[in-house]
Each structure stands twice: as C-alpha cells, then as structure tokens.
Amino acid sequence: MKKLYWILITVLILVIGVAVFRPGGEDSWIKDDKGVWVKHGVPAETPDYVLEQQEIIECALQLYQQVKNQEIDFVSQCLGTCEDYAVDVVHVPRR
C-alpha cells in the first residue's frame, strides 16, 4: 500500500512539474493573421524581433500621419521608408 502511495505522489509531482515548467506556455508572443507579433498572456521578455517590428510599424504610422496632415489625396503612392522597408498606400481592390 505504501508503494502505491509513493507512486501516486511521484506521478502527481511530475504532472504538476510539466504543467508549470512546460516551454511555450501561455506567456509568449504569437503572430496574428496579419503577421504582427502580439502578446499571448504576459511574457516576461520582449524579443528583439518583436521590438524591431513594433518600431517599424510605429515609423510607418508616423509617415502616414505626416502625409495625411498635408491633406494629400491618397491614390497609390510610396510614403517613404522605415529601415529597409518601403511604406506604400495601396487601395483594395486595385485599379
């Protein structure tokens, strides 16, 4: 009977250990359907690739706002660049 008791305790400890320390749990970064990294849970750290993408998105939004403030009618044009990326305005559906 004591042997069964110790086996059950060992299995219970293993199950709790796997549940708590499993890699890729709730607190991580995932890509949404547009390819943007978003928080999943409360990650302890923000990876460099996520920070880089967030900076590029912020830069693109600033470029858009600058052109929009000039009251230019958007057709389909390049607004500028952010790091190595071109920021374009494209209408859907294309004409």
Distance bins in CASP14 RR format, pairs under 12 A and 6 or more apart:
PFRMAT RR
TARGET T0000
AUTHOR 0000-0000-0000
RMODE 2
METHOD distances of the structure
MODEL  1
1 7 0 0 0 0 0 1 0 0 0 0 0
1 8 0 0 0 0 0 1 0 0 0 0 0
2 8 0 0 0 0 0 1 0 0 0 0 0
2 9 0 0 0 0 0 1 0 0 0 0 0
3 9 0 0 0 0 0 1 0 0 0 0 0
3 10 0 0 0 0 0 1 0 0 0 0 0
4 10 0 0 0 0 0 1 0 0 0 0 0
4 11 0 0 0 0 0 1 0 0 0 0 0
5 11 0 0 0 0 0 1 0 0 0 0 0
5 12 0 0 0 0 0 1 0 0 0 0 0
6 12 0 0 0 0 0 1 0 0 0 0 0
6 13 0 0 0 0 0 1 0 0 0 0 0
7 13 0 0 0 0 0 1 0 0 0 0 0
7 14 0 0 0 0 0 1 0 0 0 0 0
8 14 0 0 0 0 0 1 0 0 0 0 0
8 15 0 0 0 0 0 1 0 0 0 0 0
9 15 0 0 0 0 0 1 0 0 0 0 0
9 16 0 0 0 0 0 1 0 0 0 0 0
10 16 0 0 0 0 0 1 0 0 0 0 0
10 17 0 0 0 0 0 1 0 0 0 0 0
11 17 0 0 0 0 0 1 0 0 0 0 0
11 18 0 0 0 0 0 1 0 0 0 0 0
12 18 0 0 0 0 0 1 0 0 0 0 0
12 19 0 0 0 0 0 1 0 0 0 0 0
13 19 0 0 0 0 0 1 0 0 0 0 0
13 20 0 0 0 0 0 1 0 0 0 0 0
13 21 0 0 0 0 0 1 0 0 0 0 0
14 20 0 0 0 0 0 1 0 0 0 0 0
14 21 0 0 0 0 0 1 0 0 0 0 0
14 22 0 0 0 0 0 1 0 0 0 0 0
15 21 0 0 0 0 0 1 0 0 0 0 0
15 22 0 0 0 0 0 1 0 0 0 0 0
16 22 0 0 0 0 0 1 0 0 0 0 0
18 25 0 0 0 0 0 1 0 0 0 0 0
19 25 0 0 0 0 1 0 0 0 0 0 0
19 26 0 0 0 0 0 1 0 0 0 0 0
20 26 0 0 0 0 0 1 0 0 0 0 0
20 27 0 0 0 0 0 1 0 0 0 0 0
22 28 0 0 0 0 0 1 0 0 0 0 0
24 30 0 0 0 0 0 1 0 0 0 0 0
24 40 0 0 0 0 1 0 0 0 0 0 0
24 41 0 0 0 0 0 1 0 0 0 0 0
24 43 0 0 0 0 1 0 0 0 0 0 0
24 44 0 0 0 0 0 1 0 0 0 0 0
25 40 0 0 0 0 1 0 0 0 0 0 0
25 41 0 0 0 0 1 0 0 0 0 0 0
25 42 0 0 0 0 0 1 0 0 0 0 0
25 43 0 0 0 0 1 0 0 0 0 0 0
25 44 0 0 0 0 0 1 0 0 0 0 0
26 39 0 0 0 0 0 1 0 0 0 0 0
26 40 1 0 0 1 0 0 0 0 0 0 0
26 41 1 0 1 0 0 0 0 0 0 0 0
26 42 0 0 0 0 1 0 0 0 0 0 0
26 43 0 0 0 0 1 0 0 0 0 0 0
26 44 0 0 0 0 0 1 0 0 0 0 0
27 39 0 0 0 0 1 0 0 0 0 0 0
27 40 1 0 0 1 0 0 0 0 0 0 0
27 41 1 0 1 0 0 0 0 0 0 0 0
27 42 1 0 1 0 0 0 0 0 0 0 0
27 43 1 0 1 0 0 0 0 0 0 0 0
27 44 1 0 0 1 0 0 0 0 0 0 0
27 45 0 0 0 0 1 0 0 0 0 0 0
27 46 0 0 0 0 0 1 0 0 0 0 0
28 37 0 0 0 0 0 1 0 0 0 0 0
28 38 0 0 0 0 0 1 0 0 0 0 0
28 39 0 0 0 0 1 0 0 0 0 0 0
28 40 1 0 1 0 0 0 0 0 0 0 0
28 41 1 0 0 1 0 0 0 0 0 0 0
28 42 0 0 0 0 1 0 0 0 0 0 0
28 43 1 0 1 0 0 0 0 0 0 0 0
28 44 0 0 0 0 1 0 0 0 0 0 0
28 45 0 0 0 0 0 1 0 0 0 0 0
28 46 0 0 0 0 0 1 0 0 0 0 0
28 47 0 0 0 0 1 0 0 0 0 0 0
28 50 0 0 0 0 0 1 0 0 0 0 0
29 35 0 0 0 0 0 1 0 0 0 0 0
29 36 0 0 0 0 0 1 0 0 0 0 0
29 37 1 0 1 0 0 0 0 0 0 0 0
29 38 1 0 0 1 0 0 0 0 0 0 0
29 39 1 0 0 1 0 0 0 0 0 0 0
29 40 1 0 0 1 0 0 0 0 0 0 0
29 41 0 0 0 0 1 0 0 0 0 0 0
29 42 0 0 0 0 0 1 0 0 0 0 0
29 43 1 0 1 0 0 0 0 0 0 0 0
29 44 0 0 0 0 0 1 0 0 0 0 0
29 45 0 0 0 0 1 0 0 0 0 0 0
29 46 1 0 0 1 0 0 0 0 0 0 0
29 47 1 0 0 1 0 0 0 0 0 0 0
29 48 0 0 0 0 0 1 0 0 0 0 0
29 49 0 0 0 0 1 0 0 0 0 0 0
29 50 1 0 1 0 0 0 0 0 0 0 0
29 51 0 0 0 0 0 1 0 0 0 0 0
29 53 0 0 0 0 1 0 0 0 0 0 0
29 54 0 0 0 0 0 1 0 0 0 0 0
30 36 0 0 0 0 1 0 0 0 0 0 0
30 37 1 0 0 1 0 0 0 0 0 0 0
30 38 1 0 0 1 0 0 0 0 0 0 0
30 39 0 0 0 0 1 0 0 0 0 0 0
30 40 1 0 1 0 0 0 0 0 0 0 0
30 41 0 0 0 0 1 0 0 0 0 0 0
30 43 0 0 0 0 0 1 0 0 0 0 0
30 47 0 0 0 0 0 1 0 0 0 0 0
30 50 0 0 0 0 0 1 0 0 0 0 0
31 37 1 0 1 0 0 0 0 0 0 0 0
31 38 1 0 0 1 0 0 0 0 0 0 0
31 39 0 0 0 0 0 1 0 0 0 0 0
31 40 0 0 0 0 1 0 0 0 0 0 0
31 49 0 0 0 0 0 1 0 0 0 0 0
31 50 0 0 0 0 1 0 0 0 0 0 0
31 53 0 0 0 0 1 0 0 0 0 0 0
32 38 1 0 1 0 0 0 0 0 0 0 0
32 39 0 0 0 0 0 1 0 0 0 0 0
32 40 0 0 0 0 0 1 0 0 0 0 0
32 53 0 0 0 0 0 1 0 0 0 0 0
34 53 0 0 0 0 0 1 0 0 0 0 0
34 57 0 0 0 0 0 1 0 0 0 0 0
35 49 0 0 0 0 0 1 0 0 0 0 0
35 50 0 0 0 0 0 1 0 0 0 0 0
35 53 0 0 0 0 1 0 0 0 0 0 0
35 57 0 0 0 0 0 1 0 0 0 0 0
36 49 0 0 0 0 0 1 0 0 0 0 0
36 50 0 0 0 0 1 0 0 0 0 0 0
36 53 1 0 0 1 0 0 0 0 0 0 0
36 54 0 0 0 0 1 0 0 0 0 0 0
36 56 0 0 0 0 0 1 0 0 0 0 0
36 57 1 0 0 1 0 0 0 0 0 0 0
36 60 0 0 0 0 0 1 0 0 0 0 0
37 43 0 0 0 0 0 1 0 0 0 0 0
37 46 0 0 0 0 1 0 0 0 0 0 0
37 47 0 0 0 0 1 0 0 0 0 0 0
37 48 0 0 0 0 0 1 0 0 0 0 0
37 49 1 0 0 1 0 0 0 0 0 0 0
37 50 1 0 1 0 0 0 0 0 0 0 0
37 51 0 0 0 0 1 0 0 0 0 0 0
37 52 0 0 0 0 1 0 0 0 0 0 0
37 53 1 0 1 0 0 0 0 0 0 0 0
37 54 1 0 0 1 0 0 0 0 0 0 0
37 55 0 0 0 0 0 1 0 0 0 0 0
37 56 0 0 0 0 0 1 0 0 0 0 0
37 57 0 0 0 0 1 0 0 0 0 0 0
38 46 0 0 0 0 0 1 0 0 0 0 0
38 50 0 0 0 0 1 0 0 0 0 0 0
38 53 0 0 0 0 0 1 0 0 0 0 0
38 54 0 0 0 0 0 1 0 0 0 0 0
38 57 0 0 0 0 0 1 0 0 0 0 0
39 45 0 0 0 0 0 1 0 0 0 0 0
39 46 0 0 0 0 1 0 0 0 0 0 0
39 47 0 0 0 0 0 1 0 0 0 0 0
39 50 0 0 0 0 1 0 0 0 0 0 0
39 54 0 0 0 0 0 1 0 0 0 0 0
40 50 0 0 0 0 0 1 0 0 0 0 0
43 50 0 0 0 0 1 0 0 0 0 0 0
45 51 0 0 0 0 0 1 0 0 0 0 0
46 52 0 0 0 0 0 1 0 0 0 0 0
46 53 0 0 0 0 0 1 0 0 0 0 0
46 54 0 0 0 0 1 0 0 0 0 0 0
46 55 0 0 0 0 0 1 0 0 0 0 0
47 53 0 0 0 0 1 0 0 0 0 0 0
47 54 0 0 0 0 0 1 0 0 0 0 0
48 54 0 0 0 0 0 1 0 0 0 0 0
48 55 0 0 0 0 0 1 0 0 0 0 0
49 55 0 0 0 0 0 1 0 0 0 0 0
49 56 0 0 0 0 0 1 0 0 0 0 0
50 56 0 0 0 0 0 1 0 0 0 0 0
50 57 0 0 0 0 0 1 0 0 0 0 0
51 57 0 0 0 0 0 1 0 0 0 0 0
51 58 0 0 0 0 0 1 0 0 0 0 0
52 58 0 0 0 0 0 1 0 0 0 0 0
52 59 0 0 0 0 0 1 0 0 0 0 0
52 82 0 0 0 0 0 1 0 0 0 0 0
52 83 1 0 0 1 0 0 0 0 0 0 0
52 84 0 0 0 0 0 1 0 0 0 0 0
52 85 0 0 0 0 0 1 0 0 0 0 0
53 59 0 0 0 0 0 1 0 0 0 0 0
53 60 0 0 0 0 0 1 0 0 0 0 0
53 82 0 0 0 0 0 1 0 0 0 0 0
53 83 0 0 0 0 0 1 0 0 0 0 0
53 85 0 0 0 0 0 1 0 0 0 0 0
54 60 0 0 0 0 0 1 0 0 0 0 0
54 61 0 0 0 0 0 1 0 0 0 0 0
54 82 0 0 0 0 0 1 0 0 0 0 0
55 61 0 0 0 0 0 1 0 0 0 0 0
55 62 0 0 0 0 0 1 0 0 0 0 0
55 82 1 0 0 1 0 0 0 0 0 0 0
55 83 1 0 0 1 0 0 0 0 0 0 0
55 85 0 0 0 0 0 1 0 0 0 0 0
56 62 0 0 0 0 0 1 0 0 0 0 0
56 63 0 0 0 0 0 1 0 0 0 0 0
56 81 0 0 0 0 1 0 0 0 0 0 0
56 82 1 0 1 0 0 0 0 0 0 0 0
56 83 1 0 1 0 0 0 0 0 0 0 0
56 84 0 0 0 0 1 0 0 0 0 0 0
56 85 1 0 1 0 0 0 0 0 0 0 0
56 86 0 0 0 0 0 1 0 0 0 0 0
56 87 0 0 0 0 1 0 0 0 0 0 0
57 63 0 0 0 0 0 1 0 0 0 0 0
57 64 0 0 0 0 0 1 0 0 0 0 0
57 82 0 0 0 0 1 0 0 0 0 0 0
57 83 0 0 0 0 0 1 0 0 0 0 0
57 85 0 0 0 0 1 0 0 0 0 0 0
57 87 0 0 0 0 1 0 0 0 0 0 0
58 64 0 0 0 0 0 1 0 0 0 0 0
58 65 0 0 0 0 0 1 0 0 0 0 0
58 82 0 0 0 0 1 0 0 0 0 0 0
58 83 0 0 0 0 0 1 0 0 0 0 0
58 87 0 0 0 0 0 1 0 0 0 0 0
59 65 0 0 0 0 0 1 0 0 0 0 0
59 66 0 0 0 0 0 1 0 0 0 0 0
59 79 0 0 0 0 0 1 0 0 0 0 0
59 80 0 0 0 0 1 0 0 0 0 0 0
59 81 0 0 0 0 1 0 0 0 0 0 0
59 82 1 1 0 0 0 0 0 0 0 0 0
59 83 1 0 0 1 0 0 0 0 0 0 0
59 84 0 0 0 0 0 1 0 0 0 0 0
59 85 0 0 0 0 1 0 0 0 0 0 0
59 86 0 0 0 0 0 1 0 0 0 0 0
59 87 1 0 0 1 0 0 0 0 0 0 0
60 66 0 0 0 0 0 1 0 0 0 0 0
60 67 0 0 0 0 0 1 0 0 0 0 0
60 78 0 0 0 0 0 1 0 0 0 0 0
60 79 1 0 0 1 0 0 0 0 0 0 0
60 80 0 0 0 0 1 0 0 0 0 0 0
60 81 0 0 0 0 1 0 0 0 0 0 0
60 82 1 0 1 0 0 0 0 0 0 0 0
60 83 0 0 0 0 0 1 0 0 0 0 0
60 85 1 0 0 1 0 0 0 0 0 0 0
60 86 0 0 0 0 1 0 0 0 0 0 0
60 87 1 0 1 0 0 0 0 0 0 0 0
60 88 0 0 0 0 1 0 0 0 0 0 0
60 89 0 0 0 0 0 1 0 0 0 0 0
61 67 0 0 0 0 0 1 0 0 0 0 0
61 68 0 0 0 0 0 1 0 0 0 0 0
61 79 0 0 0 0 0 1 0 0 0 0 0
61 82 0 0 0 0 1 0 0 0 0 0 0
61 87 0 0 0 0 1 0 0 0 0 0 0
62 68 0 0 0 0 0 1 0 0 0 0 0
62 69 0 0 0 0 0 1 0 0 0 0 0
62 79 0 0 0 0 1 0 0 0 0 0 0
62 80 0 0 0 0 0 1 0 0 0 0 0
62 82 0 0 0 0 1 0 0 0 0 0 0
62 87 0 0 0 0 1 0 0 0 0 0 0
63 69 0 0 0 0 0 1 0 0 0 0 0
63 70 0 0 0 0 0 1 0 0 0 0 0
63 77 0 0 0 0 0 1 0 0 0 0 0
63 78 0 0 0 0 1 0 0 0 0 0 0
63 79 1 0 1 0 0 0 0 0 0 0 0
63 80 1 0 1 0 0 0 0 0 0 0 0
63 81 0 0 0 0 1 0 0 0 0 0 0
63 82 1 0 0 1 0 0 0 0 0 0 0
63 83 0 0 0 0 0 1 0 0 0 0 0
63 85 0 0 0 0 0 1 0 0 0 0 0
63 86 0 0 0 0 0 1 0 0 0 0 0
63 87 1 0 1 0 0 0 0 0 0 0 0
63 88 0 0 0 0 0 1 0 0 0 0 0
63 89 0 0 0 0 1 0 0 0 0 0 0
64 70 0 0 0 0 0 1 0 0 0 0 0
64 72 0 0 0 0 0 1 0 0 0 0 0
64 74 0 0 0 0 1 0 0 0 0 0 0
64 77 0 0 0 0 0 1 0 0 0 0 0
64 78 0 0 0 0 0 1 0 0 0 0 0
64 79 1 0 0 1 0 0 0 0 0 0 0
64 80 0 0 0 0 1 0 0 0 0 0 0
64 82 0 0 0 0 0 1 0 0 0 0 0
64 87 1 0 0 1 0 0 0 0 0 0 0
64 88 0 0 0 0 0 1 0 0 0 0 0
64 89 1 0 0 1 0 0 0 0 0 0 0
65 72 0 0 0 0 0 1 0 0 0 0 0
65 79 0 0 0 0 1 0 0 0 0 0 0
65 87 0 0 0 0 0 1 0 0 0 0 0
66 72 0 0 0 0 1 0 0 0 0 0 0
66 79 1 0 0 1 0 0 0 0 0 0 0
66 80 0 0 0 0 1 0 0 0 0 0 0
66 87 0 0 0 0 0 1 0 0 0 0 0
67 73 0 0 0 0 0 1 0 0 0 0 0
67 74 1 0 0 1 0 0 0 0 0 0 0
67 75 0 0 0 0 0 1 0 0 0 0 0
67 77 0 0 0 0 1 0 0 0 0 0 0
67 78 0 0 0 0 0 1 0 0 0 0 0
67 79 1 0 1 0 0 0 0 0 0 0 0
67 80 0 0 0 0 1 0 0 0 0 0 0
67 87 0 0 0 0 1 0 0 0 0 0 0
67 88 0 0 0 0 0 1 0 0 0 0 0
67 89 0 0 0 0 1 0 0 0 0 0 0
68 74 0 0 0 0 1 0 0 0 0 0 0
68 79 0 0 0 0 1 0 0 0 0 0 0
68 89 0 0 0 0 1 0 0 0 0 0 0
70 79 0 0 0 0 0 1 0 0 0 0 0
72 79 0 0 0 0 1 0 0 0 0 0 0
72 89 0 0 0 0 1 0 0 0 0 0 0
73 89 0 0 0 0 0 1 0 0 0 0 0
73 91 0 0 0 0 0 1 0 0 0 0 0
74 88 0 0 0 0 0 1 0 0 0 0 0
74 89 1 0 1 0 0 0 0 0 0 0 0
74 90 0 0 0 0 1 0 0 0 0 0 0
74 91 1 0 0 1 0 0 0 0 0 0 0
75 88 0 0 0 0 0 1 0 0 0 0 0
75 89 1 0 0 1 0 0 0 0 0 0 0
75 90 0 0 0 0 1 0 0 0 0 0 0
75 91 1 0 0 1 0 0 0 0 0 0 0
75 94 0 0 0 0 0 1 0 0 0 0 0
75 95 0 0 0 0 1 0 0 0 0 0 0
76 88 1 0 0 1 0 0 0 0 0 0 0
76 89 1 0 0 1 0 0 0 0 0 0 0
76 90 1 0 1 0 0 0 0 0 0 0 0
76 91 1 0 1 0 0 0 0 0 0 0 0
76 92 0 0 0 0 0 1 0 0 0 0 0
76 93 0 0 0 0 0 1 0 0 0 0 0
76 94 1 0 0 1 0 0 0 0 0 0 0
76 95 0 0 0 0 1 0 0 0 0 0 0
77 86 0 0 0 0 0 1 0 0 0 0 0
77 87 0 0 0 0 1 0 0 0 0 0 0
77 88 1 0 0 1 0 0 0 0 0 0 0
77 89 1 0 1 0 0 0 0 0 0 0 0
77 90 0 0 0 0 1 0 0 0 0 0 0
77 91 0 0 0 0 0 1 0 0 0 0 0
78 85 0 0 0 0 0 1 0 0 0 0 0
78 86 1 0 1 0 0 0 0 0 0 0 0
78 87 1 0 0 1 0 0 0 0 0 0 0
78 88 1 0 1 0 0 0 0 0 0 0 0
78 89 0 0 0 0 1 0 0 0 0 0 0
78 90 0 0 0 0 0 1 0 0 0 0 0
79 85 0 0 0 0 0 1 0 0 0 0 0
79 86 0 0 0 0 1 0 0 0 0 0 0
79 87 1 0 1 0 0 0 0 0 0 0 0
79 88 1 0 0 1 0 0 0 0 0 0 0
79 89 1 0 0 1 0 0 0 0 0 0 0
79 90 0 0 0 0 0 1 0 0 0 0 0
80 86 1 0 0 1 0 0 0 0 0 0 0
80 87 1 0 1 0 0 0 0 0 0 0 0
80 88 0 0 0 0 1 0 0 0 0 0 0
80 89 0 0 0 0 0 1 0 0 0 0 0
81 87 1 0 0 1 0 0 0 0 0 0 0
81 88 0 0 0 0 0 1 0 0 0 0 0
82 88 0 0 0 0 0 1 0 0 0 0 0
88 94 0 0 0 0 0 1 0 0 0 0 0
END
